Amino acid sequence: MDLRTFIKVFLAAGAFAACAAALAQSNPANSAVNPYAGSVQAVPFAPEVRQLTLDDAIRLGIENNLALTLARQQQKSASAQKLQLVNVLLPNMSLHGETGVHQYNLEAFGFHPSIIPEFAKFLPPGTALSSFHLVTRVDTTIGQANFSQALFNWAGYDVWRAAGAVEKAAFYNTQSSRGLVVLNVGDTYLQALAAKSQADYARSLLNTDLTLLNQAHEEHLAGTAANLDELRARVQYQSQAQTVIAADDDFEKAKIALNREIGLPPEQKIELTESAPYAELGSISIEEARAEAYASRQDYQGLKQELRAAELERKATTHQRFPTLEFDGNWGVTGISGGVYHETFSAMGTLSVPVFEEAKFRGDDDVAQAQLEQIRARMQDLTVKIDQQLRDSLLDLETAEETVKVARSNVGLATTALDQTQQRFTAGVTDNLPVAEAQSTLAQAQTQYVNSVLELNEARLGLARNLGIVDTQYKTYLHGRQPPAATNH
């Protein structure tokens, strides 16, 4: 693999990593567009319901997620390319053997009939010159060992070191993909938990509606309530039944999406064994977050290695102008097949000095320089982007924490309001219209509370991702305990 080929491969690898990261951040659900939404299905279908914790989901995602699988293959490819390049600098040995019948036209090699008499003194006595044929046939056998070694190739050494940097960059890209898998699988698991909570809340309200419907029916039969109250209660019950159906459907779809990301068959039945996690985190300053991100973010470390590789490639284009020194040799035997074999060998040093390849040199240099400037620009952009992402994450986290407190209080207030309204309806003070309105208010408050807890946990995972520690410390940011109960403040 020459320098220009290596640069093309390096550009392709960098483009793949950048595109994969961008797709993962946007997280479209289509695995044909975003490999983080797909998986290599490695877990067989089981008829029984599979119990699935958050840790189980993340472990399966790391093992089977499509994007991480592709990243691992990219890392293997980078290691293989480094081996291909180092072969230019290492000794090369080979064995060669051949046997065959060859016919030569000596006249084509300069043996004219007029010079045959000059060879008479080399022929055995009594040999007729007429027996000396210009077209001759021989049966030869050759066996030899070949050896070659690049003694001095500065550009080749630079390219080999650049390949080492690319290999490290591929490792960091794989680790970055691992973090994105943890982030996406964690988000999908949390979304499924939120869908489950919505379904549970909807079913709880449905039970309440059924109780109110039965009560309104009995009061109507007793003549203490108008038929309108029963009709209103029945409409409220059926509307809530539709909400339960839609919530159950959303929950099932969320579980299918989770299966796709972690390598389970789409038809596999799973049960999420954890409740929506909640954790109290200590505050962190932007300066502390920035220092942690620069030390831990794999995409930042990977880009530093890409920059190192580009700098070495740039040097290699300059060092192409330097002479190269190689050694070639062989040792073996040659002879007439079945006859006497004679030892043969050769030892040769080759000094190559490029005299005029200016177009190639300048072209390689321009390509390498453009690549270097491109990665420098990406590094500058990533530095600013990290700062922006951290500030956004800290703001999102602060906002989400306040939103959870307000949403929790709203659920408590709406629950109290519904309870008091039901008591008034039971006592015959009012009809069931305020009950339906109070129920609607409670349903909205519960939905907002579930969404706010989901947004809080997603904000915490997002902060861990932007710090570069989500794959190792997600448990610190998501403790598996219930959020505080909704209370009336």
One Martini backbone bead per residue (centre of mass of N, CA, C, O) as a GRO file, in nm:
protein
  489
    1MET     BB    1   0.091   0.039   0.027
    2ASP     BB    2   0.070   0.353  -0.048
    3LEU     BB    3   0.033   0.675   0.034
    4ARG     BB    4  -0.227   0.746  -0.126
    5THR     BB    5  -0.390   0.502  -0.033
    6PHE     BB    6  -0.378   0.562   0.268
    7ILE     BB    7  -0.523   0.835   0.261
    8LYS     BB    8  -0.790   0.728   0.151
    9VAL     BB    9  -0.848   0.535   0.384
   10PHE     BB   10  -0.839   0.749   0.607
   11LEU     BB   11  -1.071   0.924   0.501
   12ALA     BB   12  -1.289   0.703   0.512
   13ALA     BB   13  -1.273   0.645   0.816
   14GLY     BB   14  -1.339   0.933   0.914
   15ALA     BB   15  -1.615   0.954   0.774
   16PHE     BB   16  -1.751   0.717   0.915
   17ALA     BB   17  -1.731   0.820   1.206
   18ALA     BB   18  -1.879   1.091   1.168
   19CYS     BB   19  -2.148   0.976   1.060
   20ALA     BB   20  -2.216   0.787   1.294
   21ALA     BB   21  -2.231   1.005   1.513
   22ALA     BB   22  -2.452   1.180   1.384
   23LEU     BB   23  -2.671   0.959   1.372
   24ALA     BB   24  -2.678   0.895   1.676
   25GLN     BB   25  -2.770   1.174   1.777
   26SER     BB   26  -3.041   1.169   1.612
   27ASN     BB   27  -3.182   0.884   1.626
   28PRO     BB   28  -3.311   0.718   1.416
   29ALA     BB   29  -3.522   0.431   1.377
   30ASN     BB   30  -3.368   0.361   1.116
   31SER     BB   31  -3.131   0.117   1.037
   32ALA     BB   32  -3.067   0.213   0.740
   33VAL     BB   33  -2.957   0.493   0.861
   34ASN     BB   34  -2.918   0.382   1.169
   35PRO     BB   35  -2.720   0.146   1.329
   36TYR     BB   36  -2.820   0.200   1.632
   37ALA     BB   37  -3.120   0.071   1.557
   38GLY     BB   38  -2.959  -0.194   1.529
   39SER     BB   39  -2.878  -0.553   1.481
   40VAL     BB   40  -2.722  -0.856   1.563
   41GLN     BB   41  -2.884  -1.142   1.565
   42ALA     BB   42  -2.796  -1.363   1.859
   43VAL     BB   43  -3.075  -1.422   1.996
   44PRO     BB   44  -3.286  -1.649   2.060
   45PHE     BB   45  -3.590  -1.755   2.068
   46ALA     BB   46  -3.832  -1.735   2.340
   47PRO     BB   47  -4.136  -1.825   2.475
   48GLU     BB   48  -4.063  -1.685   2.712
   49VAL     BB   49  -4.041  -1.439   2.931
   50ARG     BB   50  -3.809  -1.179   2.946
   51GLN     BB   51  -3.599  -1.061   3.178
   52LEU     BB   52  -3.524  -0.695   3.193
   53THR     BB   53  -3.266  -0.505   3.251
   54LEU     BB   54  -3.064  -0.244   3.207
   55ASP     BB   55  -2.802  -0.407   3.211
   56ASP     BB   56  -2.889  -0.617   3.004
   57ALA     BB   57  -2.941  -0.425   2.768
   58ILE     BB   58  -2.655  -0.307   2.752
   59ARG     BB   59  -2.502  -0.569   2.712
   60LEU     BB   60  -2.647  -0.653   2.449
   61GLY     BB   61  -2.574  -0.399   2.293
   62ILE     BB   62  -2.265  -0.437   2.300
   63GLU     BB   63  -2.275  -0.719   2.153
   64ASN     BB   64  -2.514  -0.648   1.899
   65ASN     BB   65  -2.481  -0.387   1.783
   66LEU     BB   66  -2.432  -0.264   1.474
   67ALA     BB   67  -2.242  -0.019   1.509
   68LEU     BB   68  -2.033  -0.166   1.690
   69THR     BB   69  -1.967  -0.389   1.491
   70LEU     BB   70  -1.857  -0.199   1.270
   71ALA     BB   71  -1.637  -0.067   1.446
   72ARG     BB   72  -1.475  -0.326   1.495
   73GLN     BB   73  -1.410  -0.372   1.195
   74GLN     BB   74  -1.254  -0.107   1.160
   75GLN     BB   75  -1.035  -0.180   1.361
   76LYS     BB   76  -0.933  -0.431   1.213
   77SER     BB   77  -0.862  -0.285   0.951
   78ALA     BB   78  -0.647  -0.095   1.073
   79SER     BB   79  -0.459  -0.325   1.166
   80ALA     BB   80  -0.417  -0.451   0.885
   81GLN     BB   81  -0.292  -0.197   0.752
   82LYS     BB   82  -0.044  -0.189   0.932
   83LEU     BB   83   0.070  -0.463   0.842
   84GLN     BB   84   0.105  -0.389   0.544
   85LEU     BB   85   0.311  -0.154   0.598
   86VAL     BB   86   0.534  -0.304   0.768
   87ASN     BB   87   0.633  -0.492   0.534
   88VAL     BB   88   0.822  -0.278   0.400
   89LEU     BB   89   1.034  -0.290   0.660
   90LEU     BB   90   1.058  -0.582   0.654
   91PRO     BB   91   1.166  -0.876   0.610
   92ASN     BB   92   1.194  -1.081   0.309
   93MET     BB   93   1.093  -1.422   0.252
   94SER     BB   94   1.163  -1.678  -0.003
   95LEU     BB   95   1.067  -1.955  -0.204
   96HIS     BB   96   1.220  -2.110  -0.502
   97GLY     BB   97   1.087  -2.328  -0.765
   98GLU     BB   98   1.205  -2.496  -1.074
   99THR     BB   99   1.089  -2.679  -1.370
  100GLY     BB  100   1.207  -2.718  -1.719
  101VAL     BB  101   1.158  -2.663  -2.062
  102HIS     BB  102   1.393  -2.494  -2.283
  103GLN     BB  103   1.392  -2.270  -2.566
  104TYR     BB  104   1.660  -2.124  -2.758
  105ASN     BB  105   1.762  -1.827  -2.942
  106LEU     BB  106   2.082  -1.727  -2.986
  107GLU     BB  107   2.053  -1.516  -3.212
  108ALA     BB  108   1.872  -1.322  -3.036
  109PHE     BB  109   2.142  -1.282  -2.838
  110GLY     BB  110   2.399  -1.250  -3.071
  111PHE     BB  111   2.447  -1.532  -3.218
  112HIS     BB  112   2.629  -1.555  -3.488
  113PRO     BB  113   2.757  -1.765  -3.726
  114SER     BB  114   3.037  -1.603  -3.758
  115ILE     BB  115   3.122  -1.668  -3.435
  116ILE     BB  116   3.161  -1.977  -3.399
  117PRO     BB  117   3.474  -2.020  -3.444
  118GLU     BB  118   3.553  -1.876  -3.169
  119PHE     BB  119   3.448  -2.152  -3.006
  120ALA     BB  120   3.642  -2.390  -3.071
  121LYS     BB  121   3.841  -2.381  -2.819
  122PHE     BB  122   3.585  -2.476  -2.620
  123LEU     BB  123   3.579  -2.739  -2.760
  124PRO     BB  124   3.603  -3.045  -2.810
  125PRO     BB  125   3.786  -3.256  -2.960
  126GLY     BB  126   3.635  -3.322  -3.277
  127THR     BB  127   3.431  -3.103  -3.298
  128ALA     BB  128   3.177  -3.008  -3.487
  129LEU     BB  129   3.049  -2.705  -3.592
  130SER     BB  130   2.775  -2.825  -3.707
  131SER     BB  131   2.671  -2.909  -3.403
  132PHE     BB  132   2.619  -2.603  -3.361
  133HIS     BB  133   2.329  -2.467  -3.227
  134LEU     BB  134   2.116  -2.188  -3.208
  135VAL     BB  135   1.893  -2.395  -3.133
  136THR     BB  136   1.809  -2.472  -2.800
  137ARG     BB  137   1.771  -2.736  -2.546
  138VAL     BB  138   1.656  -2.736  -2.197
  139ASP     BB  139   1.674  -2.905  -1.867
  140THR     BB  140   1.579  -2.734  -1.574
  141THR     BB  141   1.678  -2.671  -1.223
  142ILE     BB  142   1.547  -2.460  -0.952
  143GLY     BB  143   1.677  -2.349  -0.623
  144GLN     BB  144   1.565  -2.081  -0.390
  145ALA     BB  145   1.652  -1.812  -0.167
  146ASN     BB  146   1.490  -1.512  -0.067
  147PHE     BB  147   1.604  -1.166   0.004
  148SER     BB  148   1.468  -0.866   0.170
  149GLN     BB  149   1.562  -0.512   0.257
  150ALA     BB  150   1.486  -0.216   0.414
  151LEU     BB  151   1.723   0.021   0.516
  152PHE     BB  152   1.598   0.298   0.374
  153ASN     BB  153   1.263   0.455   0.461
  154TRP     BB  154   1.124   0.729   0.565
  155ALA     BB  155   0.836   0.737   0.451
  156GLY     BB  156   0.758   0.452   0.547
  157TYR     BB  157   0.789   0.516   0.849
  158ASP     BB  158   0.573   0.737   0.862
  159VAL     BB  159   0.335   0.564   0.765
  160TRP     BB  160   0.349   0.359   0.991
  161ARG     BB  161   0.295   0.560   1.220
  162ALA     BB  162   0.024   0.655   1.107
  163ALA     BB  163  -0.113   0.377   1.133
  164GLY     BB  164  -0.096   0.373   1.441
  165ALA     BB  165  -0.282   0.620   1.480
  166VAL     BB  166  -0.526   0.498   1.332
  167GLU     BB  167  -0.562   0.262   1.523
  168LYS     BB  168  -0.625   0.438   1.771
  169ALA     BB  169  -0.865   0.585   1.646
  170ALA     BB  170  -1.035   0.326   1.609
  171PHE     BB  171  -1.054   0.263   1.907
  172TYR     BB  172  -1.199   0.528   1.992
  173ASN     BB  173  -1.440   0.486   1.803
  174THR     BB  174  -1.538   0.232   1.943
  175GLN     BB  175  -1.579   0.363   2.221
  176SER     BB  176  -1.779   0.574   2.122
  177SER     BB  177  -1.989   0.367   2.025
  178ARG     BB  178  -2.034   0.244   2.298
  179GLY     BB  179  -2.152   0.499   2.429
  180LEU     BB  180  -2.390   0.528   2.227
  181VAL     BB  181  -2.521   0.263   2.297
  182VAL     BB  182  -2.579   0.324   2.590
  183LEU     BB  183  -2.748   0.573   2.535
  184ASN     BB  184  -2.966   0.448   2.345
  185VAL     BB  185  -3.053   0.212   2.521
  186GLY     BB  186  -3.125   0.379   2.766
  187ASP     BB  187  -3.339   0.553   2.629
  188THR     BB  188  -3.521   0.320   2.533
  189TYR     BB  189  -3.578   0.207   2.812
  190LEU     BB  190  -3.701   0.468   2.928
  191GLN     BB  191  -3.929   0.490   2.719
  192ALA     BB  192  -4.060   0.223   2.799
  193LEU     BB  193  -4.116   0.304   3.092
  194ALA     BB  194  -4.293   0.547   3.021
  195ALA     BB  195  -4.506   0.382   2.866
  196LYS     BB  196  -4.582   0.210   3.109
  197SER     BB  197  -4.675   0.439   3.294
  198GLN     BB  198  -4.895   0.543   3.109
  199ALA     BB  199  -5.057   0.278   3.112
  200ASP     BB  200  -5.102   0.264   3.417
  201TYR     BB  201  -5.247   0.533   3.450
  202ALA     BB  202  -5.475   0.475   3.248
  203ARG     BB  203  -5.584   0.222   3.402
  204SER     BB  204  -5.650   0.364   3.665
  205LEU     BB  205  -5.858   0.561   3.541
  206LEU     BB  206  -6.043   0.341   3.432
  207ASN     BB  207  -6.130   0.232   3.708
  208THR     BB  208  -6.251   0.496   3.804
  209ASP     BB  209  -6.459   0.521   3.575
  210LEU     BB  210  -6.610   0.260   3.642
  211THR     BB  211  -6.706   0.345   3.920
  212LEU     BB  212  -6.862   0.600   3.824
  213LEU     BB  213  -7.050   0.453   3.631
  214ASN     BB  214  -7.188   0.271   3.840
  215GLN     BB  215  -7.287   0.500   4.016
  216ALA     BB  216  -7.456   0.651   3.801
  217HIS     BB  217  -7.641   0.411   3.737
  218GLU     BB  218  -7.762   0.371   4.020
  219GLU     BB  219  -7.871   0.663   4.052
  220HIS     BB  220  -8.054   0.650   3.807
  221LEU     BB  221  -8.229   0.412   3.907
  222ALA     BB  222  -8.303   0.578   4.181
  223GLY     BB  223  -8.346   0.896   4.089
  224THR     BB  224  -8.079   1.087   4.182
  225ALA     BB  225  -8.001   1.094   3.868
  226ALA     BB  226  -7.929   1.178   3.567
  227ASN     BB  227  -7.881   1.053   3.252
  228LEU     BB  228  -7.643   1.243   3.185
  229ASP     BB  229  -7.444   1.130   3.391
  230GLU     BB  230  -7.422   0.848   3.264
  231LEU     BB  231  -7.334   0.934   2.983
  232ARG     BB  232  -7.081   1.085   3.072
  233ALA     BB  233  -6.944   0.841   3.209
  234ARG     BB  234  -6.936   0.659   2.955
  235VAL     BB  235  -6.765   0.843   2.777
  236GLN     BB  236  -6.524   0.854   2.971
  237TYR     BB  237  -6.466   0.549   2.971
  238GLN     BB  238  -6.424   0.510   2.661
  239SER     BB  239  -6.197   0.716   2.628
  240GLN     BB  240  -6.005   0.574   2.828
  241ALA     BB  241  -5.992   0.307   2.671
  242GLN     BB  242  -5.845   0.429   2.429
  243THR     BB  243  -5.597   0.522   2.587
  244VAL     BB  244  -5.508   0.238   2.671
  245ILE     BB  245  -5.464   0.121   2.391
  246ALA     BB  246  -5.249   0.330   2.301
  247ALA     BB  247  -5.049   0.279   2.535
  248ASP     BB  248  -4.998  -0.021   2.479
  249ASP     BB  249  -4.891   0.021   2.194
  250ASP     BB  250  -4.648   0.198   2.271
  251PHE     BB  251  -4.514  -0.014   2.454
  252GLU     BB  252  -4.470  -0.236   2.242
  253LYS     BB  253  -4.297  -0.065   2.049
  254ALA     BB  254  -4.071  -0.003   2.251
  255LYS     BB  255  -3.984  -0.303   2.285
  256ILE     BB  256  -3.911  -0.354   1.990
  257ALA     BB  257  -3.691  -0.138   1.969
  258LEU     BB  258  -3.515  -0.264   2.189
  259ASN     BB  259  -3.465  -0.535   2.054
  260ARG     BB  260  -3.316  -0.421   1.801
  261GLU     BB  261  -3.066  -0.296   1.967
  262ILE     BB  262  -2.989  -0.594   2.135
  263GLY     BB  263  -3.065  -0.876   1.960
  264LEU     BB  264  -3.359  -0.930   1.969
  265PRO     BB  265  -3.631  -1.050   1.876
  266PRO     BB  266  -3.917  -0.885   1.794
  267GLU     BB  267  -4.107  -1.129   1.925
  268GLN     BB  268  -3.992  -1.093   2.195
  269LYS     BB  269  -4.076  -1.129   2.519
  270ILE     BB  270  -4.079  -0.864   2.762
  271GLU     BB  271  -3.967  -0.755   3.098
  272LEU     BB  272  -3.952  -0.477   3.287
  273THR     BB  273  -3.789  -0.472   3.609
  274GLU     BB  274  -3.786  -0.163   3.612
  275SER     BB  275  -3.805   0.145   3.719
  276ALA     BB  276  -3.796   0.462   3.718
  277PRO     BB  277  -3.524   0.628   3.755
  278TYR     BB  278  -3.346   0.792   4.037
  279ALA     BB  279  -3.125   1.082   4.099
  280GLU     BB  280  -2.893   1.243   4.309
  281LEU     BB  281  -2.696   1.512   4.207
  282GLY     BB  282  -2.423   1.675   4.191
  283SER     BB  283  -2.264   1.944   4.124
  284ILE     BB  284  -2.120   2.100   3.819
  285SER     BB  285  -1.889   2.260   3.659
  286ILE     BB  286  -1.773   2.369   3.360
  287GLU     BB  287  -1.475   2.320   3.422
  288GLU     BB  288  -1.499   2.025   3.517
  289ALA     BB  289  -1.639   1.919   3.264
  290ARG     BB  290  -1.421   1.995   3.058
  291ALA     BB  291  -1.189   1.828   3.180
  292GLU     BB  292  -1.334   1.554   3.159
  293ALA     BB  293  -1.385   1.553   2.853
  294TYR     BB  294  -1.087   1.580   2.752
  295ALA     BB  295  -1.005   1.303   2.902
  296SER     BB  296  -1.272   1.099   2.806
  297ARG     BB  297  -1.331   1.157   2.518
  298GLN     BB  298  -1.315   0.959   2.240
  299ASP     BB  299  -1.348   1.159   2.002
  300TYR     BB  300  -1.114   1.342   2.091
  301GLN     BB  301  -0.888   1.127   2.097
  302GLY     BB  302  -0.928   1.031   1.805
  303LEU     BB  303  -0.866   1.308   1.668
  304LYS     BB  304  -0.578   1.329   1.772
  305GLN     BB  305  -0.482   1.080   1.610
  306GLU     BB  306  -0.556   1.189   1.332
  307LEU     BB  307  -0.367   1.430   1.348
  308ARG     BB  308  -0.108   1.268   1.378
  309ALA     BB  309  -0.136   1.116   1.110
  310ALA     BB  310  -0.140   1.369   0.926
  311GLU     BB  311   0.142   1.471   1.004
  312LEU     BB  312   0.295   1.217   0.904
  313GLU     BB  313   0.199   1.232   0.613
  314ARG     BB  314   0.326   1.504   0.555
  315LYS     BB  315   0.617   1.408   0.600
  316ALA     BB  316   0.619   1.180   0.387
  317THR     BB  317   0.603   1.368   0.138
  318THR     BB  318   0.887   1.484   0.192
  319HIS     BB  319   1.048   1.197   0.220
  320GLN     BB  320   1.021   1.103  -0.082
  321ARG     BB  321   1.290   1.264  -0.174
  322PHE     BB  322   1.447   1.053  -0.053
  323PRO     BB  323   1.649   0.812  -0.035
  324THR     BB  324   1.676   0.458  -0.105
  325LEU     BB  325   1.759   0.144   0.071
  326GLU     BB  326   1.840  -0.184  -0.059
  327PHE     BB  327   1.823  -0.544  -0.012
  328ASP     BB  328   1.928  -0.819  -0.229
  329GLY     BB  329   1.888  -1.186  -0.226
  330ASN     BB  330   2.034  -1.518  -0.314
  331TRP     BB  331   2.006  -1.884  -0.275
  332GLY     BB  332   2.124  -2.180  -0.468
  333VAL     BB  333   2.034  -2.410  -0.732
  334THR     BB  334   2.171  -2.519  -1.061
  335GLY     BB  335   2.051  -2.743  -1.332
  336ILE     BB  336   2.036  -3.030  -1.482
  337SER     BB  337   1.812  -3.251  -1.496
  338GLY     BB  338   1.969  -3.517  -1.321
  339GLY     BB  339   2.227  -3.374  -1.261
  340VAL     BB  340   2.442  -3.130  -1.196
  341TYR     BB  341   2.463  -2.907  -0.925
  342HIS     BB  342   2.490  -2.553  -0.872
  343GLU     BB  343   2.589  -2.293  -0.700
  344THR     BB  344   2.393  -1.996  -0.621
  345PHE     BB  345   2.428  -1.628  -0.607
  346SER     BB  346   2.309  -1.308  -0.458
  347ALA     BB  347   2.420  -0.956  -0.397
  348MET     BB  348   2.221  -0.650  -0.350
  349GLY     BB  349   2.241  -0.302  -0.368
  350THR     BB  350   1.990  -0.029  -0.357
  351LEU     BB  351   1.998   0.303  -0.488
  352SER     BB  352   1.736   0.546  -0.468
  353VAL     BB  353   1.697   0.849  -0.668
  354PRO     BB  354   1.496   1.103  -0.699
  355VAL     BB  355   1.477   1.335  -0.966
  356PHE     BB  356   1.176   1.336  -1.136
  357GLU     BB  357   0.852   1.373  -0.941
  358GLU     BB  358   0.691   1.643  -0.901
  359ALA     BB  359   0.389   1.587  -0.944
  360LYS     BB  360   0.360   1.369  -0.729
  361PHE     BB  361   0.471   1.521  -0.485
  362ARG     BB  362   0.274   1.762  -0.495
  363GLY     BB  363   0.016   1.599  -0.479
  364ASP     BB  364   0.068   1.460  -0.207
  365ASP     BB  365   0.108   1.721  -0.047
  366ASP     BB  366  -0.172   1.848  -0.096
  367VAL     BB  367  -0.340   1.621   0.022
  368ALA     BB  368  -0.211   1.618   0.308
  369GLN     BB  369  -0.266   1.917   0.374
  370ALA     BB  370  -0.572   1.906   0.349
  371GLN     BB  371  -0.611   1.692   0.565
  372LEU     BB  372  -0.485   1.850   0.798
  373GLU     BB  373  -0.676   2.098   0.789
  374GLN     BB  374  -0.936   1.943   0.832
  375ILE     BB  375  -0.867   1.829   1.116
  376ARG     BB  376  -0.814   2.097   1.252
  377ALA     BB  377  -1.101   2.201   1.212
  378ARG     BB  378  -1.240   1.970   1.368
  379MET     BB  379  -1.098   2.026   1.636
  380GLN     BB  380  -1.203   2.311   1.681
  381ASP     BB  381  -1.501   2.236   1.668
  382LEU     BB  382  -1.503   2.024   1.899
  383THR     BB  383  -1.418   2.211   2.126
  384VAL     BB  384  -1.671   2.389   2.106
  385LYS     BB  385  -1.883   2.163   2.116
  386ILE     BB  386  -1.826   2.061   2.399
  387ASP     BB  387  -1.898   2.320   2.544
  388GLN     BB  388  -2.187   2.333   2.440
  389GLN     BB  389  -2.288   2.055   2.541
  390LEU     BB  390  -2.236   2.104   2.840
  391ARG     BB  391  -2.415   2.351   2.875
  392ASP     BB  392  -2.673   2.216   2.778
  393SER     BB  393  -2.676   1.987   2.989
  394LEU     BB  394  -2.687   2.162   3.243
  395LEU     BB  395  -2.950   2.305   3.167
  396ASP     BB  396  -3.125   2.056   3.129
  397LEU     BB  397  -3.090   1.947   3.416
  398GLU     BB  398  -3.200   2.189   3.571
  399THR     BB  399  -3.477   2.198   3.432
  400ALA     BB  400  -3.568   1.904   3.489
  401GLU     BB  401  -3.567   1.919   3.798
  402GLU     BB  402  -3.784   2.141   3.819
  403THR     BB  403  -4.004   1.994   3.655
  404VAL     BB  404  -4.042   1.755   3.846
  405LYS     BB  405  -4.139   1.913   4.091
  406VAL     BB  406  -4.388   2.038   3.957
  407ALA     BB  407  -4.519   1.774   3.850
  408ARG     BB  408  -4.548   1.640   4.127
  409SER     BB  409  -4.732   1.857   4.248
  410ASN     BB  410  -4.958   1.838   4.033
  411VAL     BB  411  -5.046   1.551   4.099
  412GLY     BB  412  -5.128   1.607   4.388
  413LEU     BB  413  -5.340   1.824   4.328
  414ALA     BB  414  -5.514   1.657   4.127
  415THR     BB  415  -5.581   1.429   4.327
  416THR     BB  416  -5.726   1.605   4.537
  417ALA     BB  417  -5.937   1.723   4.347
  418LEU     BB  418  -6.068   1.453   4.267
  419ASP     BB  419  -6.149   1.359   4.549
  420GLN     BB  420  -6.333   1.599   4.618
  421THR     BB  421  -6.522   1.571   4.373
  422GLN     BB  422  -6.623   1.284   4.440
  423GLN     BB  423  -6.748   1.357   4.712
  424ARG     BB  424  -6.957   1.556   4.598
  425PHE     BB  425  -7.097   1.352   4.413
  426THR     BB  426  -7.173   1.145   4.633
  427ALA     BB  427  -7.337   1.373   4.803
  428GLY     BB  428  -7.501   1.548   4.575
  429VAL     BB  429  -7.390   1.844   4.512
  430THR     BB  430  -7.305   1.731   4.224
  431ASP     BB  431  -7.210   1.650   3.934
  432ASN     BB  432  -6.985   1.473   3.696
  433LEU     BB  433  -6.831   1.701   3.545
  434PRO     BB  434  -6.601   1.775   3.747
  435VAL     BB  435  -6.483   1.490   3.744
  436ALA     BB  436  -6.394   1.484   3.448
  437GLU     BB  437  -6.211   1.733   3.470
  438ALA     BB  438  -6.025   1.621   3.694
  439GLN     BB  439  -5.930   1.378   3.536
  440SER     BB  440  -5.798   1.529   3.304
  441THR     BB  441  -5.596   1.678   3.479
  442LEU     BB  442  -5.456   1.426   3.594
  443ALA     BB  443  -5.365   1.305   3.326
  444GLN     BB  444  -5.183   1.542   3.249
  445ALA     BB  445  -5.003   1.534   3.501
  446GLN     BB  446  -4.897   1.245   3.461
  447THR     BB  447  -4.772   1.286   3.185
  448GLN     BB  448  -4.577   1.513   3.272
  449TYR     BB  449  -4.427   1.344   3.483
  450VAL     BB  450  -4.320   1.121   3.303
  451ASN     BB  451  -4.172   1.311   3.103
  452SER     BB  452  -3.989   1.451   3.314
  453VAL     BB  453  -3.837   1.199   3.405
  454LEU     BB  454  -3.731   1.126   3.128
  455GLU     BB  455  -3.579   1.394   3.075
  456LEU     BB  456  -3.393   1.371   3.319
  457ASN     BB  457  -3.253   1.102   3.243
  458GLU     BB  458  -3.160   1.197   2.962
  459ALA     BB  459  -2.987   1.431   3.070
  460ARG     BB  460  -2.791   1.251   3.230
  461LEU     BB  461  -2.693   1.080   2.997
  462GLY     BB  462  -2.598   1.320   2.824
  463LEU     BB  463  -2.383   1.416   3.021
  464ALA     BB  464  -2.219   1.154   3.029
  465ARG     BB  465  -2.158   1.158   2.729
  466ASN     BB  466  -2.019   1.447   2.720
  467LEU     BB  467  -1.795   1.334   2.927
  468GLY     BB  468  -1.722   1.015   2.846
  469ILE     BB  469  -1.888   0.806   3.086
  470VAL     BB  470  -2.144   0.628   3.014
  471ASP     BB  471  -2.018   0.326   2.996
  472THR     BB  472  -1.908   0.340   3.318
  473GLN     BB  473  -2.138   0.565   3.475
  474TYR     BB  474  -2.454   0.525   3.448
  475LYS     BB  475  -2.527   0.441   3.743
  476THR     BB  476  -2.468   0.717   3.872
  477TYR     BB  477  -2.710   0.856   3.691
  478LEU     BB  478  -2.881   0.567   3.742
  479HIS     BB  479  -3.081   0.491   3.988
  480GLY     BB  480  -3.280   0.205   4.088
  481ARG     BB  481  -3.528   0.414   4.177
  482GLN     BB  482  -3.781   0.577   4.281
  483PRO     BB  483  -3.944   0.837   4.249
  484PRO     BB  484  -4.088   1.065   4.401
  485ALA     BB  485  -4.371   1.112   4.530
  486ALA     BB  486  -4.666   1.245   4.478
  487THR     BB  487  -4.741   1.570   4.610
  488ASN     BB  488  -4.892   1.811   4.823
  489HIS     BB  489  -4.781   2.167   4.828
   0.00000   0.00000   0.00000
